Amino acid sequence: MELQAVAEAVDALVACDPRRFSDAESILELQRQLNRLEAFTAEASACFETSGDWAADGAKSAAAWLATRTRLPKRTVRRHLRLGATARRLPATEAAWLSGEIGEAHVAAISSFHHGPLAEVLERDEGLLVDNARRMRFSAFDKTLRYWAQCADPRVAEADFESLKERREVYLSSSFEGRFLGKITLDPSGDRSSTVSSDGWRTSCSKPSGRKRRSASAGTPPWPTSSAAPPNAGRMPSWKWRHGRPRAGPERAGPNHCSPCS
């Protein structure tokens, strides 16, 4: 009966012209009501998982049942189930979410620290963290939350640092046009003295000295000789180019320096 009333209210809303609700106050109210509905749905889904009713259809888990019936990605379904279950153990977070004052992203950020030795500290400081979530922009809230976690348990900072190191990668490949495409991901304070080589391509990741660096062999470009390379490749400030032309920008390092490291 309650869900029927909700469905009728939503039917009446979507039958209206969206331009009637395009003012700032209406947009904020719509977002608040959406947060409330997401919170209730997540908690109801968590209760559904606990009930075990999903097993009657032969499903292996509630996440599998929901992913099949709703056609949502299983990762999204698992996230909703996890947040719904965690919110029920964090009363201040649950109340703020059900009231629409915070959204799913805030709950996910807070609940990510509800484990191990941090769980007890989080339950103690939950009110302060939720108050920050109400007042701050999400980017600022996320920074303060991580700072709180590092103060509460220094091992969190070490884990974050190791996570950044594990995500370092260098990718380089040639396209069917003979161009070279790549991606470099480095941690903020990692070792940048290494050199990446692939099929004759050399990219120095050391800190630029402020002067242009020349190739070790005079007249030898730091990339493979290819017809796809533009004629002025030897004078390019970076190994990146697009559509046969070097990217615009100030020349800060020599041709064998990659711009992300400079």
SVG drawing of the C-alpha trace seen along z (x, -y; Angstrom):
<svg xmlns="http://www.w3.org/2000/svg" viewBox="-2 -29 79 52">
<polyline fill="none" stroke="black" stroke-width="0.4" points="0.0,0.0 2.8,-2.4 4.7,-1.6 1.5,-2.2 1.3,-5.7 5.0,-6.3 4.4,-5.0 1.4,-7.3 3.4,-10.3 6.2,-9.5 3.7,-9.1 2.2,-12.5 5.7,-14.0 7.0,-12.6 3.8,-13.6 4.7,-17.2 6.9,-19.4 10.4,-19.2 10.8,-23.0 8.3,-23.6 11.0,-22.3 14.1,-23.8 14.6,-26.5 17.4,-26.2 15.1,-25.4 13.3,-22.7 16.5,-21.1 17.9,-20.9 14.6,-19.5 14.6,-16.8 18.1,-15.8 17.3,-15.6 14.3,-13.3 16.4,-11.2 19.0,-10.7 16.2,-9.6 14.8,-7.1 18.3,-5.7 18.9,-5.3 15.7,-3.5 16.2,-1.3 19.7,-0.4 18.6,0.6 15.6,2.6 18.0,4.4 20.3,5.2 17.3,6.6 16.4,8.7 19.9,10.1 19.6,11.1 16.2,12.7 17.4,15.2 14.3,15.0 16.5,14.8 17.5,18.4 13.9,19.6 14.7,18.8 17.9,20.8 20.1,17.7 23.5,18.1 23.4,14.7 21.2,11.7 23.6,9.8 23.2,12.3 19.4,12.3 19.3,8.5 21.7,8.2 19.6,10.6 16.2,9.1 17.2,5.4 19.8,5.8 22.2,3.6 26.0,4.3 26.8,6.8 29.4,4.3 26.6,1.7 24.3,4.1 27.0,5.2 27.8,1.6 24.1,0.9 23.9,4.0 27.1,3.1 26.1,-0.5 22.6,0.5 24.1,3.0 26.8,0.6 24.4,-2.4 22.3,-0.4 25.3,0.0 26.1,-3.8 23.1,-5.6 24.2,-9.2 25.1,-8.3 21.8,-6.5 19.8,-9.4 21.6,-11.9 21.1,-9.8 17.5,-9.0 16.9,-12.7 18.5,-13.5 21.2,-15.7 24.0,-13.5 24.2,-11.2 25.4,-7.8 28.9,-9.1 29.2,-10.4 28.0,-7.1 30.4,-5.1 33.3,-7.3 32.5,-7.0 31.7,-3.3 35.0,-2.5 36.7,-3.0 34.3,-0.9 36.6,2.1 39.4,3.4 40.8,1.1 39.2,-2.0 35.6,-0.7 35.5,-1.6 37.1,-5.0 34.7,-5.7 31.7,-4.9 33.1,-7.3 33.7,-10.2 30.8,-9.5 28.8,-12.5 31.7,-14.9 32.4,-13.2 28.7,-13.3 28.5,-17.0 31.5,-17.7 29.7,-15.8 26.6,-18.1 28.6,-21.3 31.6,-20.7 32.0,-20.2 32.6,-16.6 36.3,-17.1 37.0,-18.9 35.1,-16.3 37.0,-13.5 40.3,-15.1 39.3,-15.7 38.0,-12.1 41.3,-10.7 43.2,-13.0 41.1,-11.8 41.8,-8.2 45.5,-8.8 45.5,-10.4 43.3,-7.6 45.6,-4.9 48.9,-5.7 48.8,-2.4 46.1,-4.0 48.7,-6.4 51.1,-3.6 48.4,-1.6 47.5,-4.6 51.1,-5.0 51.5,-1.4 48.3,-1.6 49.6,-4.5 52.8,-2.6 50.9,0.5 49.0,-1.7 52.1,-2.9 52.2,-1.8 53.7,-2.6 51.9,-1.6 53.2,-2.2 52.1,-0.7 52.0,-1.5 48.8,-2.1 47.9,-0.8 48.9,-4.2 52.4,-3.9 51.9,-6.4 52.8,-5.6 50.2,-5.8 50.9,-5.5 50.0,-6.3 52.2,-6.9 51.0,-6.8 53.4,-7.7 52.9,-8.1 53.4,-11.7 56.7,-11.0 58.0,-8.0 61.4,-7.4 61.5,-9.3 65.0,-8.4 64.0,-5.3 64.1,-5.1 61.4,-3.4 62.4,-1.6 60.2,0.0 61.4,0.9 64.0,-1.8 61.8,-4.4 63.4,-6.0 61.7,-8.4 63.6,-9.8 61.6,-10.3 64.2,-12.2 63.6,-15.7 64.4,-18.2 67.5,-20.3 66.0,-23.4 68.1,-23.0 67.2,-21.1 68.7,-17.7 70.0,-16.3 70.1,-12.7 73.3,-10.7 74.0,-10.1 74.1,-13.3 71.4,-13.4 69.6,-10.3 66.1,-11.1 64.9,-9.5 62.1,-7.6 62.1,-5.0 62.5,-6.3 59.0,-6.1 57.3,-7.8 54.5,-8.7 56.8,-11.0 56.4,-14.6 59.4,-16.3 60.1,-18.6 60.0,-15.7 63.6,-16.4 62.6,-19.8 59.4,-18.7 59.2,-19.7 57.4,-16.4 57.1,-12.9 53.3,-13.4 51.8,-14.6 48.4,-14.5 47.4,-14.3 51.0,-14.7 51.4,-18.0 53.0,-18.6 50.7,-19.6 50.6,-23.3 52.3,-24.5 55.5,-25.9 58.7,-24.1 59.8,-23.0 62.2,-20.1 64.1,-18.3 62.5,-15.8 63.5,-12.9 61.6,-14.2 58.0,-13.2 55.7,-16.1 53.9,-14.3 57.2,-14.0 58.3,-17.6"/>
</svg>
